[in-house]
Amino acid sequence: MTQQQFLQPLLSLALALVFFALTSLSAYPQVQTWNIKARERSQAANSAGLTAVNKGQTERGIQLFLEATRLDPQDPIPFASLGLALAMKGNYQEALDSLQNSYSLAKVPETLVTTGIVYYLNHDYDAAINSFGKALTMDQGHSSVAAGIGYAFLRKGDLNQAEQAFQKVVKASPNSQIGHQGLSEVFYLRGDFSRAAKAAEYCQSISSYLPVVLLQAKLDFLQGRRTAGLKLLQQYNNQARKSWQKRSMTAIGYPLQHDVHFDPFLADNLDNGYLLSARAQFLPRDAARQRSLARQGKAAQVIETAQKQLAQVPNDFWLLRQLGLAQLAAGEYVGAGESFKKVLSLCPDCHVDLLHLGQALSLSGKAAAASAAVRTFQRLHPSQTLAQALIDLGKEQGAASGNSAGGVSSTPHSEPFQPVIEDREHPRGGKDSSPSGF
């Protein structure tokens, strides 16, 4: 065999390999370009969906997120966005399915945070704590995720664990608005009004947030600063009538490019300024005014909403508190008393609800039990300043009532409430001993 005959097959093979390589290289950019374009279209649809959600157009956002998942089924971001939007509409199982798809494509902390939010909104606080904890373990740099853990513990009625989580947030980020807000709510529920007021004030110095204004008004009324409370209440009502922006989700670990203005921790906060005003009337003297304010605050609808949700989660102390507060505003004092007794049995550290219970019992004609409830609070918090109406309530039947606070344990719990006390700056014909609601 000649040398030429020997080399001919090798040259043919080499030419075939070169041709194959060249054709493969020319085809590769086409496939890659298609993938890039699909991802670009998917992310454009996702961005449009986020814009729609921030405008309050959640249904439109869901449609855009679905379109994004069709444009690029391998893009995890639209699945995560879709999960949050579905949760905002109350479609929790669909939301979890979408988030599972997202997490299978890319295991990132943001998806775990969103999963925690879905569980939180669905009242599964243990699962929420687990998801938030996993996100925090995955990325210790996002300490703000601990705020979600704090709110989940708060809703469980574990105020000690809630405080620890919020303290972790403010230790890592001293100017965390959500961290200080969480602490103010924990202190308020415990009955530590002075610390609650300081935390709320610092929170507002960082960034004013409307729900904190309502809490500050409640604290002012509780501690006898009626004029200041009325001013804050007016501010709250004026702002609440307008469109106001919820907190950015970047406060709990979302990246800036996926920002949504949605505050999941306001879920089930059913109280409002009109109901607070209704509870702040001198009762029973101003009962007509109370009824008018209760109607404006949609007390009947709030009561119905709370009862409907409690049918699904009967031991949710927070919902029971919302129910009790609305019942107080609507003049349903016997029902309010029963609601606050249940609150205190489920969350014995919510001492502020001893005061709510005392008011409900007093207005339903049970003076001795009402006095006992208030005096229990005073024994637990001897250094706290209270409105004069509350002090007087504790004195009524004091000598005759050695019994417990209406059958409630001496360790209680509560939520934002506003006491009505004698208006010292504008007295109405001398001292008015009429009980006032919160």
C-alpha positions as CSV (number, residue, x, y, z in Angstrom):
1,M,0.0,0.0,0.0
2,T,1.4,3.3,-1.0
3,Q,1.7,6.2,1.4
4,Q,-1.0,8.1,-0.5
5,Q,-3.4,5.2,-0.2
6,F,-2.7,4.9,3.5
7,L,-3.3,8.6,4.2
8,Q,-6.4,9.0,2.1
9,P,-8.9,7.5,4.7
10,L,-7.3,9.5,7.5
11,L,-7.7,12.7,5.5
12,S,-11.3,11.9,4.8
13,L,-12.0,11.2,8.4
14,A,-10.3,14.5,9.4
15,L,-12.3,16.5,6.9
16,A,-15.5,14.9,8.2
17,L,-14.6,15.8,11.8
18,V,-13.8,19.4,10.9
19,F,-17.1,19.7,9.0
20,F,-19.0,18.3,11.9
21,A,-17.3,20.6,14.3
22,L,-18.0,23.6,12.1
23,T,-21.7,22.8,11.7
24,S,-22.0,22.2,15.4
25,L,-20.5,25.5,16.3
26,S,-22.7,27.3,13.9
27,A,-25.8,25.7,15.3
28,Y,-24.9,26.3,19.0
29,P,-25.3,30.1,19.0
30,Q,-28.8,29.7,17.5
31,V,-30.0,27.6,20.4
32,Q,-28.3,29.8,22.9
33,T,-29.8,32.9,21.4
34,W,-33.3,31.4,21.6
35,N,-32.8,30.6,25.3
36,I,-31.6,34.1,26.1
37,K,-34.5,35.7,24.3
38,A,-37.0,33.4,26.1
39,R,-35.4,34.4,29.5
40,E,-35.6,38.1,28.5
41,R,-39.3,37.8,27.6
42,S,-40.0,35.9,30.8
43,Q,-38.3,38.5,33.0
44,A,-40.0,41.3,31.1
45,A,-43.4,39.7,31.9
46,N,-42.4,39.1,35.5
47,S,-41.4,42.8,35.9
48,A,-44.7,43.9,34.4
49,G,-46.5,41.6,36.8
50,L,-44.7,43.2,39.8
51,T,-45.7,46.6,38.6
52,A,-49.3,45.5,38.4
53,V,-49.3,44.0,41.9
54,N,-47.8,47.2,43.3
55,K,-50.7,49.1,41.7
56,G,-53.1,46.8,43.4
57,Q,-53.9,44.9,40.2
58,T,-53.1,41.5,41.7
59,E,-55.3,39.5,39.2
60,R,-53.4,41.2,36.3
61,G,-50.2,40.4,38.0
62,I,-51.1,36.7,38.2
63,Q,-51.9,36.6,34.5
64,L,-48.5,38.2,33.7
65,F,-46.6,35.8,36.0
66,L,-48.4,32.8,34.4
67,E,-47.4,34.1,30.9
68,A,-43.8,34.4,32.2
69,T,-43.7,30.8,33.3
70,R,-45.0,29.7,29.9
71,L,-42.3,31.9,28.1
72,D,-39.5,30.2,30.0
73,P,-40.5,27.2,32.2
74,Q,-36.9,27.1,33.5
75,D,-37.0,30.6,35.0
76,P,-37.5,30.3,38.7
77,I,-38.4,33.9,39.4
78,P,-41.8,34.1,37.8
79,F,-42.9,30.9,39.7
80,A,-41.8,32.7,43.0
81,S,-43.7,35.9,42.0
82,L,-46.7,33.9,41.1
83,G,-46.6,32.1,44.5
84,L,-46.7,35.4,46.3
85,A,-49.5,36.9,44.2
86,L,-51.6,33.7,44.6
87,A,-51.1,34.0,48.4
88,M,-52.3,37.6,48.3
89,K,-55.5,36.3,46.8
90,G,-55.9,33.6,49.4
91,N,-55.0,30.7,47.1
92,Y,-52.5,29.1,49.5
93,Q,-52.1,25.6,48.1
94,E,-51.6,26.9,44.5
95,A,-49.1,29.4,45.9
96,L,-47.1,26.6,47.6
97,D,-47.1,24.5,44.5
98,S,-45.7,27.4,42.4
99,L,-43.1,28.1,45.1
100,Q,-42.1,24.4,45.1
101,N,-41.5,24.7,41.3
102,S,-39.4,27.8,41.8
103,Y,-37.3,26.2,44.5
104,S,-36.7,23.1,42.4
105,L,-35.2,25.3,39.7
106,A,-33.1,27.5,42.0
107,K,-32.7,27.1,45.8
108,V,-32.6,30.7,46.9
109,P,-33.5,32.2,50.3
110,E,-36.1,34.5,48.7
111,T,-38.3,31.6,47.8
112,L,-38.2,30.3,51.3
113,V,-39.1,33.7,52.6
114,T,-42.1,33.7,50.3
115,T,-43.0,30.2,51.4
116,G,-42.9,31.4,55.0
117,I,-45.3,34.2,54.2
118,V,-47.8,31.9,52.6
119,Y,-47.8,29.7,55.7
120,Y,-48.2,32.8,57.9
121,L,-51.2,34.0,55.9
122,N,-52.7,30.6,56.2
123,H,-52.3,30.6,60.0
124,D,-49.7,27.8,60.0
125,Y,-47.2,29.6,62.2
126,D,-45.0,26.7,62.9
127,A,-44.4,26.0,59.2
128,A,-43.8,29.7,58.7
129,I,-41.1,29.8,61.4
130,N,-39.5,26.7,59.8
131,S,-39.4,28.3,56.4
132,F,-38.1,31.7,57.6
133,G,-35.5,29.8,59.7
134,K,-34.2,27.9,56.7
135,A,-33.9,31.1,54.7
136,L,-31.9,32.7,57.6
137,T,-29.7,29.7,57.8
138,M,-29.0,29.8,54.0
139,D,-28.1,33.5,54.1
140,Q,-27.1,34.9,57.5
141,G,-26.6,38.3,55.9
142,H,-30.4,38.8,55.7
143,S,-31.1,39.1,59.4
144,S,-34.3,41.0,58.6
145,V,-35.9,37.6,57.8
146,A,-35.9,37.2,61.6
147,A,-38.8,39.7,61.6
148,G,-41.0,37.1,60.0
149,I,-40.0,34.7,62.7
150,G,-40.9,37.3,65.3
151,Y,-44.3,37.9,63.9
152,A,-45.1,34.2,63.6
153,F,-44.2,33.7,67.3
154,L,-46.3,36.7,68.1
155,R,-49.3,35.2,66.4
156,K,-48.7,32.0,68.3
157,G,-48.9,34.0,71.5
158,D,-45.3,33.3,72.4
159,L,-44.2,36.8,73.2
160,N,-40.8,35.9,74.7
161,Q,-39.7,34.1,71.5
162,A,-41.2,37.0,69.4
163,E,-39.1,39.6,71.4
164,Q,-35.9,37.6,70.9
165,A,-36.5,37.5,67.2
166,F,-37.1,41.2,66.9
167,Q,-34.1,42.0,69.1
168,K,-32.0,39.9,66.7
169,V,-33.2,42.1,63.9
170,V,-32.5,45.4,65.6
171,K,-29.1,44.2,66.9
172,A,-28.0,43.4,63.3
173,S,-29.7,46.5,61.9
174,P,-30.3,49.2,64.5
175,N,-32.4,51.3,62.1
176,S,-34.7,48.4,61.1
177,Q,-38.2,49.9,61.1
178,I,-39.9,46.6,61.2
179,G,-37.8,45.4,64.0
180,H,-38.7,48.3,66.3
181,Q,-42.3,48.0,65.3
182,G,-42.4,44.4,66.2
183,L,-40.9,45.2,69.6
184,S,-43.5,47.9,70.2
185,E,-46.3,45.5,69.5
186,V,-44.8,42.9,71.8
187,F,-44.4,45.4,74.7
188,Y,-47.9,46.7,74.1
189,L,-49.4,43.2,74.3
190,R,-47.5,42.5,77.5
191,G,-48.8,45.7,79.1
192,D,-45.4,47.4,79.2
193,F,-46.8,50.6,77.7
194,S,-43.8,52.8,78.5
195,R,-41.4,50.6,76.5
196,A,-44.0,50.1,73.8
197,A,-44.3,53.9,73.4
198,K,-40.5,54.4,73.2
199,A,-40.1,51.6,70.6
200,A,-43.0,53.0,68.5
201,E,-41.6,56.5,68.6
202,Y,-38.2,55.3,67.5
203,C,-39.8,53.3,64.8
204,Q,-41.6,56.4,63.4
205,S,-38.4,58.4,63.6
206,I,-36.9,55.9,61.1
207,S,-39.8,55.9,58.7
208,S,-43.4,56.8,59.5
209,Y,-45.8,53.9,59.0
210,L,-49.6,54.3,59.3
211,P,-50.3,51.1,61.5
212,V,-47.9,52.4,64.1
213,V,-49.8,55.7,64.3
214,L,-52.9,53.7,65.4
215,L,-50.8,51.8,68.0
216,Q,-49.4,55.1,69.4
217,A,-53.0,56.5,69.7
218,K,-54.0,53.4,71.7
219,L,-51.0,53.8,74.0
220,D,-51.8,57.5,74.6
221,F,-55.4,56.7,75.6
222,L,-54.3,53.9,77.8
223,Q,-51.9,56.1,79.7
224,G,-54.3,59.1,80.0
225,R,-52.9,61.3,77.3
226,R,-56.3,61.8,75.7
227,T,-55.5,65.0,73.8
228,A,-52.4,63.4,72.2
229,G,-54.4,60.3,71.4
230,L,-57.2,62.2,69.7
231,K,-54.7,64.1,67.6
232,L,-53.0,60.8,66.5
233,L,-56.4,59.3,65.8
234,Q,-57.3,62.2,63.5
235,Q,-54.0,61.8,61.7
236,Y,-54.6,58.1,61.3
237,N,-58.2,58.5,60.0
238,N,-57.2,61.2,57.5
239,Q,-54.4,59.1,56.1
240,A,-56.4,55.9,56.1
241,R,-59.0,57.5,53.8
242,K,-56.4,57.9,51.1
243,S,-54.3,55.4,49.3
244,W,-51.2,54.7,51.4
245,Q,-48.2,52.5,50.6
246,K,-47.5,49.3,52.4
247,R,-44.0,48.5,53.6
248,S,-41.5,47.3,51.0
249,M,-40.8,43.6,51.1
250,T,-37.1,44.4,51.0
251,A,-37.6,44.9,54.8
252,I,-37.8,41.2,55.2
253,G,-35.2,40.0,52.8
254,Y,-36.5,40.6,49.3
255,P,-33.9,41.9,46.7
256,L,-34.5,45.3,45.3
257,Q,-35.1,44.0,41.8
258,H,-38.0,41.9,43.0
259,D,-39.5,44.5,45.4
260,V,-43.2,44.3,46.2
261,H,-45.1,46.7,48.5
262,F,-47.1,44.3,50.5
263,D,-47.2,43.8,54.3
264,P,-48.2,40.2,55.2
265,F,-48.0,41.0,58.9
266,L,-51.0,43.3,58.7
267,A,-53.1,40.3,57.9
268,D,-56.0,39.9,60.4
269,N,-55.5,43.4,61.8
270,L,-59.2,44.2,61.7
271,D,-59.3,47.1,64.1
272,N,-59.5,50.6,62.7
273,G,-59.7,54.3,63.7
274,Y,-63.5,54.5,63.8
275,L,-63.7,51.4,66.0
276,L,-61.1,52.9,68.3
277,S,-63.1,56.1,68.4
278,A,-66.3,54.1,69.3
279,R,-64.5,52.5,72.2
280,A,-63.2,55.8,73.3
281,Q,-66.6,57.3,74.1
282,F,-67.9,58.0,77.6
283,L,-70.2,55.1,78.1
284,P,-73.0,54.5,78.5
285,R,-73.7,58.3,78.3
286,D,-72.4,58.6,74.7
287,A,-73.9,55.4,73.4
288,A,-75.5,57.1,70.4
289,R,-72.2,58.5,69.3
290,Q,-70.6,55.1,69.9
291,R,-73.2,53.4,67.6
292,S,-72.6,56.0,64.8
293,L,-68.8,55.4,64.9
294,A,-69.2,51.7,65.1
295,R,-71.2,51.8,61.8
296,Q,-68.6,54.0,60.2
297,G,-65.9,51.5,61.2
298,K,-68.0,48.6,59.8
299,A,-68.1,46.8,63.2
300,A,-70.7,44.3,62.0
301,Q,-68.6,43.3,59.0
302,V,-65.4,43.1,61.2
303,I,-67.3,40.8,63.7
304,E,-68.5,38.6,60.8
305,T,-65.0,38.4,59.3
306,A,-63.4,37.4,62.6
307,Q,-66.1,34.8,63.4
308,K,-65.8,33.3,59.9
309,Q,-62.0,33.0,60.2
310,L,-62.3,31.6,63.8
311,A,-64.5,28.8,62.4
312,Q,-61.3,27.6,60.7
313,V,-58.8,28.4,63.5
314,P,-60.8,28.6,66.7
315,N,-57.8,28.9,68.9
316,D,-56.2,31.9,67.2
317,F,-55.9,34.3,70.0
318,W,-55.2,37.3,67.7
319,L,-58.5,36.8,65.8
320,L,-60.3,36.5,69.1
321,R,-58.8,39.8,70.1
322,Q,-60.0,41.4,66.9
323,L,-63.4,40.0,67.6
324,G,-63.4,41.3,71.2
325,L,-62.3,44.8,70.2
326,A,-65.0,45.0,67.6
327,Q,-67.6,43.8,70.0
328,L,-66.5,46.4,72.5
329,A,-66.9,49.1,69.8
330,A,-70.3,47.8,68.8
331,G,-71.6,47.7,72.4
332,E,-71.7,43.9,72.6
333,Y,-70.2,43.8,76.0
334,V,-71.1,40.3,77.1
335,G,-69.7,38.8,73.9
336,A,-66.6,41.0,74.3
337,G,-66.0,39.7,77.8
338,E,-66.2,36.1,76.6
339,S,-63.8,36.9,73.8
340,F,-61.2,38.4,76.1
341,K,-61.5,35.6,78.6
342,K,-60.6,33.2,75.7
343,V,-57.7,35.4,74.6
344,L,-56.2,35.4,78.1
345,S,-56.5,31.6,78.4
346,L,-54.7,31.2,75.0
347,C,-52.1,33.9,75.5
348,P,-51.7,34.5,79.2
349,D,-48.9,37.0,78.6
350,C,-51.2,39.5,76.8
351,H,-51.8,41.6,79.9
352,V,-53.3,44.5,78.0
353,D,-56.4,42.4,77.5
354,L,-57.0,42.4,81.2
355,L,-57.9,46.0,80.8
356,H,-60.2,45.2,77.8
357,L,-61.8,42.5,79.9
358,G,-62.3,44.9,82.8
359,Q,-64.1,47.3,80.6
360,A,-66.3,44.7,79.0
361,L,-67.2,43.3,82.4
362,S,-67.9,46.8,83.8
363,L,-70.2,47.7,80.9
364,S,-72.0,44.4,81.2
365,G,-72.8,45.1,84.9
366,K,-70.1,42.9,86.5
367,A,-68.4,45.6,88.6
368,A,-66.6,43.3,91.0
369,A,-65.1,41.1,88.3
370,A,-64.2,44.1,86.2
371,S,-62.3,45.6,89.2
372,A,-60.5,42.4,89.8
373,A,-59.3,42.3,86.2
374,V,-57.9,45.8,86.3
375,R,-56.3,45.2,89.7
376,T,-54.6,42.1,88.3
377,F,-53.0,44.2,85.6
378,Q,-51.9,46.8,88.2
379,R,-50.3,44.0,90.3
380,L,-48.4,42.7,87.3
381,H,-47.4,46.2,86.2
382,P,-47.2,48.5,89.2
383,S,-45.0,51.0,87.5
384,Q,-47.2,51.6,84.5
385,T,-49.2,54.8,84.2
386,L,-52.9,54.2,83.5
387,A,-55.7,56.5,82.5
388,Q,-57.7,57.8,85.4
389,A,-60.8,55.9,84.2
390,L,-58.9,52.6,84.4
391,I,-57.6,53.5,87.9
392,D,-61.1,54.3,89.0
393,L,-62.4,51.0,87.6
394,G,-59.8,49.1,89.6
395,K,-61.0,50.9,92.8
396,E,-64.7,50.1,92.2
397,Q,-65.8,47.2,94.4
398,G,-62.2,46.7,95.3
399,A,-62.8,45.7,98.9
400,A,-65.6,43.3,98.0
401,S,-63.8,41.5,95.1
402,G,-61.2,39.2,96.2
403,N,-62.2,36.9,93.3
404,S,-60.1,36.5,90.1
405,A,-60.7,38.5,87.0
406,G,-63.9,36.9,85.9
407,G,-62.5,33.4,86.1
408,V,-59.4,34.3,84.1
409,S,-55.9,33.4,85.0
410,S,-53.8,36.2,86.5
411,T,-51.6,36.2,83.5
412,P,-53.3,37.8,80.4
413,H,-52.8,39.0,76.9
414,S,-54.2,41.7,74.5
415,E,-53.9,43.9,71.4
416,P,-54.1,47.5,70.4
417,F,-57.0,49.2,72.3
418,Q,-58.0,52.6,73.2
419,P,-59.3,53.6,76.6
420,V,-61.7,56.4,77.0
421,I,-60.9,58.5,80.0
422,E,-62.2,61.6,81.6
423,D,-61.2,64.6,79.4
424,R,-59.4,66.6,82.1
425,E,-58.7,69.4,79.6
426,H,-62.3,69.8,78.6
427,P,-64.4,68.6,81.6
428,R,-68.1,68.2,81.0
429,G,-69.7,69.4,84.2
430,G,-67.4,67.9,86.7
431,K,-66.1,64.4,87.1
432,D,-67.8,61.9,84.8
433,S,-67.7,58.4,86.3
434,S,-69.2,56.8,83.1
435,P,-67.0,53.8,82.0
436,S,-65.3,54.4,78.8
437,G,-64.3,51.7,76.2
438,F,-61.1,51.2,74.5
